[in-house]
Amino acid sequence: MSGPARLVSGGILIDVRLTPRGGRDAIDGLSVLSDGRSVMSARVRAVPEKGAANAALTALVAETFGVARGAVVVVSGQTSRVKTVRIEGDAEALMARAVALGGEAGRRG
């Protein structure tokens, strides 16, 4: 099974399963969806209204990966619990951080 992160030009893409109203803002490691896909699990305190949960997710990811908030964008799944997030920056360093967070290697794509 491959991990949720994959290298792209200028950064990485990472698949995230977001739990809004999760009681705290945190990255909880890896989860496996019912279809077998591996995703990074995250929770935020924000409610899923008017983009608040997505904004909280981008802030959490930026802080976790040590990049500016503007370097993190939800590229798909804006209204879904499973999202794809693009993180711009040094792809190898970002991938190393993703692997450390998830405990397994991501895939190249």
Secondary structure, 3 states (H helix, E strand, C coil): CCCCEEEECCEEEEEEEEECCCCCCEEEEEEECCCCCEEEEEECCCCCCCCHHHHHHHHHHHHHHCCCHHHEEEEECCCCCEEEEEEECCHHHHHHHHHHHHCCCCEEC
